[in-house]
Amino acid sequence: MADEESASVTLEYQTSSLHPGFPFAFNLETTFTIDTTGKLSCSTTVSNCGDYAFPFGDAWHPYFSLGSDLEQCEITMSPCAEVVHENDLPNGDKHAFDRSSLSEDLMNQSLNHCFEFEATATNQLTLTRSDSSAAIHYQQDASYPFVQLYTPTSEQSIAIEPMTCPADAFNNQIGLLTLSPNQSQTFTWQCQATYQPK
């Protein structure tokens, strides 16, 4: 669908039983929209089409790059707490967000951290070149209370991953959602790049 203000595409998947370990009927619908300002929005709706409630979570794994080394970038985000991990899995503890530690991990490309935002807020994260010539403005609504930041060692990019729950939620129950029959839930994130040539 397209008009003078925006263009969008909707993808849909439906199943009566995804896997023997997850034998639930559901519909998954994702809409990507880009407007004339270059803002990209992603909205996902999960609907329970069966007779039983089921546990679930939703997450994305988009990568972003500003065309420069990460050591030449800075990152800021809404107030949050860092989720404590043991062996790459959350242990249920949290501690205060350390901005200086985040900047150091970004520079060293050693980020693989999960953060929890306030549950009722729309949360923002900005990745900016240190010379302010380019930036990624990212936002996730309150439906995604967690974000995972990851920097691969093979390239100069960062994954900004909106999540309804952190890793291993089926076992640790942290942030795990439940969807009742005939109910739906929608999750939205968006991003926009800006460029100011020097």
C-alpha positions in Angstrom: 0.0 0.0 0.0 1.3 3.5 -0.8 0.2 7.1 -0.9 1.8 10.5 -0.9 2.7 10.3 2.7 4.0 6.7 3.2 4.3 3.2 1.8 3.8 -0.1 3.7 3.8 -3.8 3.3 2.1 -6.4 5.6 3.4 -10.0 6.0 1.2 -12.6 7.6 1.8 -16.1 8.9 -0.8 -18.5 10.4 -0.4 -21.9 11.9 -2.6 -24.4 13.8 0.5 -26.0 15.5 3.9 -24.5 15.0 5.9 -27.4 16.6 5.1 -30.4 18.9 6.7 -28.4 21.7 4.5 -25.4 20.9 1.1 -26.9 19.7 -0.9 -23.6 19.6 -2.9 -21.9 16.8 -1.9 -18.3 16.2 -1.7 -15.6 13.6 1.3 -13.4 13.2 1.0 -10.1 11.2 3.9 -7.7 10.7 3.6 -4.3 8.9 6.6 -2.3 7.8 5.8 1.4 7.0 8.2 4.1 5.7 7.1 7.7 5.5 8.4 10.6 3.4 10.7 11.7 6.2 12.5 8.3 6.1 11.1 7.0 9.4 10.7 3.2 9.3 8.0 1.7 11.6 7.5 -2.0 12.4 4.3 -3.2 14.0 3.7 -6.8 14.9 0.4 -8.3 16.0 0.1 -11.7 17.5 -3.4 -13.3 17.7 -4.5 -16.4 19.5 -6.7 -18.4 17.1 -7.0 -21.5 19.3 -8.8 -22.7 22.3 -6.0 -22.5 24.8 -3.9 -19.7 26.2 -0.2 -19.9 25.4 3.1 -18.3 26.6 5.0 -16.2 24.1 7.4 -13.3 23.5 8.3 -11.1 20.6 11.7 -9.7 19.6 13.6 -8.3 16.6 17.3 -8.3 15.7 18.0 -5.3 13.4 21.6 -4.2 12.8 22.6 -0.5 12.3 25.7 1.2 11.0 26.7 4.8 10.6 29.4 4.0 8.1 32.2 4.7 10.7 34.0 2.8 13.4 32.0 2.2 16.5 34.8 3.9 18.5 33.7 7.1 16.7 30.1 6.8 17.9 28.2 7.5 21.0 25.1 6.0 22.4 22.4 7.4 24.6 19.1 5.9 25.8 16.1 6.4 28.2 16.6 5.6 31.9 16.8 1.9 32.4 18.4 -0.9 34.5 20.9 -3.5 33.2 19.8 -7.1 33.4 22.5 -9.2 35.1 23.6 -12.3 33.1 25.4 -15.5 34.1 26.7 -17.6 31.2 24.8 -15.3 28.8 21.5 -15.9 30.5 19.6 -13.5 32.8 19.6 -14.5 36.4 16.8 -12.3 37.6 19.0 -9.6 39.1 19.3 -6.0 37.8 21.7 -3.1 38.5 21.8 0.6 37.7 22.7 1.5 34.1 26.3 2.6 33.8 26.7 5.1 30.9 30.5 5.1 31.0 30.7 1.3 30.9 28.3 1.2 28.0 30.5 3.7 26.1 33.6 1.6 26.8 31.9 -1.6 25.6 30.7 0.1 22.5 34.3 1.3 21.7 35.7 -2.2 22.4 32.9 -3.9 20.4 32.1 -6.1 23.5 28.4 -5.3 23.9 26.0 -8.1 24.5 23.9 -6.5 27.3 20.2 -6.5 28.1 18.4 -3.5 29.6 15.0 -3.1 31.1 13.0 0.2 30.7 10.2 1.6 32.7 7.1 -0.4 31.8 4.8 2.5 30.9 7.1 4.6 28.8 8.0 5.0 25.2 11.8 4.5 25.2 14.4 6.1 22.9 17.9 5.3 21.9 20.2 7.4 19.8 23.4 6.2 18.1 25.4 9.3 17.0 28.8 9.8 15.2 31.1 11.7 17.6 31.2 14.6 15.0 27.4 14.7 15.0 27.3 14.3 11.2 25.0 11.3 11.3 22.7 9.5 13.7 20.2 6.7 14.1 17.1 7.7 16.2 15.5 4.5 17.5 12.3 4.2 19.5 10.3 1.3 21.0 6.9 1.7 22.7 6.0 0.3 26.1 5.1 -3.0 24.7 8.8 -3.8 24.4 10.2 -3.2 28.0 13.6 -4.7 27.1 16.3 -4.0 24.6 19.4 -6.1 23.9 22.5 -4.3 22.5 25.0 -6.4 20.7 28.2 -5.6 18.8 29.6 -8.2 16.5 33.4 -8.4 16.3 33.3 -9.0 12.5 31.9 -5.6 11.5 31.3 -2.0 12.6 27.6 -2.3 13.4 25.4 -2.6 16.4 22.2 -4.7 16.9 19.4 -2.8 18.7 17.0 -5.6 19.6 13.5 -4.7 21.0 12.2 -7.5 23.2 9.1 -8.2 25.3 11.3 -10.6 27.3 15.0 -11.4 27.7 16.6 -14.7 26.7 15.4 -18.0 28.1 12.0 -16.6 29.2 10.2 -19.9 28.9 12.4 -21.1 31.7 13.1 -18.0 33.8 9.6 -16.4 33.3 11.1 -12.9 33.1 8.8 -10.8 30.9 7.0 -13.9 29.6 3.6 -13.0 28.1 0.4 -15.1 28.0 -2.2 -14.7 25.2 -5.7 -15.9 25.8 -8.0 -17.4 23.1 -9.4 -14.7 20.7 -7.1 -12.1 22.1 -4.4 -10.1 20.2 -1.4 -8.0 21.2 0.5 -5.5 19.2 4.2 -4.4 19.5 5.8 -1.4 17.7 9.3 0.0 17.2 10.6 2.5 14.7 13.9 4.1 13.6 15.1 7.0 11.5 18.5 8.0 10.1 19.6 11.7 9.9 22.6 13.0 8.1 24.2 16.5 8.3 27.3 16.7 6.0 30.2 18.8 7.4 
